[in-house]
Amino acid sequence: MDTRSFDERFHLTRPGILRTLWRDLRLLAMLGGIAWKNATLGRKVRRRYLECKERGEPLWVDDPAGSNEGAHR
């Protein structure tokens, strides 16, 4: 995981057409990755949330056991 700030990753100190294009491609790849994670991992979380809501149970996102059964505190 990249822990640098957005500015550290995408701010250009030396402008130029190729550097700008390369920066824009990296930014597009990052945004595509975010969209992909939201579509895949986010879908699983949303589905699990709706299941728990239907049963009237809380959804423990950070449950270390990885399941929602028996996680009532």
QUIKA-V424495 format. One record per backbone hydrogen bond with DSSP energy under -0.5 kcal/mol. CO is the residue of the C=O (numbers start at 1). NH is the residue of the N-H. E is the energy in kcal/mol with one decimal. If there is no record, write none. Layout:
co->CO nh->NH e->E
co->CO nh->NH e->E
//
This chain:
co->1 nh->3 e->-0.6
co->5 nh->9 e->-1.9
co->6 nh->10 e->-2.4
co->7 nh->11 e->-2.2
co->11 nh->13 e->-0.6
co->16 nh->20 e->-2.6
co->17 nh->21 e->-2.5
co->18 nh->22 e->-2.7
co->19 nh->23 e->-2.4
co->20 nh->24 e->-2.4
co->21 nh->25 e->-2.2
co->22 nh->26 e->-2.2
co->23 nh->27 e->-2.4
co->24 nh->28 e->-2.5
co->25 nh->29 e->-2.3
co->26 nh->30 e->-2.2
co->27 nh->31 e->-2.6
co->28 nh->32 e->-2.4
co->29 nh->33 e->-2.1
co->30 nh->34 e->-2.0
co->31 nh->35 e->-2.4
co->32 nh->36 e->-2.5
co->33 nh->37 e->-2.5
co->34 nh->38 e->-2.3
co->35 nh->39 e->-2.1
co->36 nh->40 e->-2.0
co->37 nh->41 e->-1.1
co->37 nh->42 e->-1.9
co->40 nh->44 e->-1.5
co->41 nh->45 e->-2.0
co->42 nh->46 e->-2.8
co->43 nh->47 e->-2.5
co->44 nh->48 e->-2.4
co->45 nh->49 e->-2.6
co->46 nh->50 e->-2.4
co->47 nh->51 e->-2.1
co->48 nh->52 e->-2.3
co->49 nh->53 e->-2.6
co->50 nh->54 e->-2.2
co->51 nh->55 e->-1.7
co->52 nh->56 e->-0.9
co->52 nh->57 e->-2.7
co->58 nh->60 e->-0.7
co->59 nh->61 e->-1.0
co->60 nh->63 e->-1.1
co->63 nh->66 e->-1.3
co->68 nh->71 e->-1.2
//
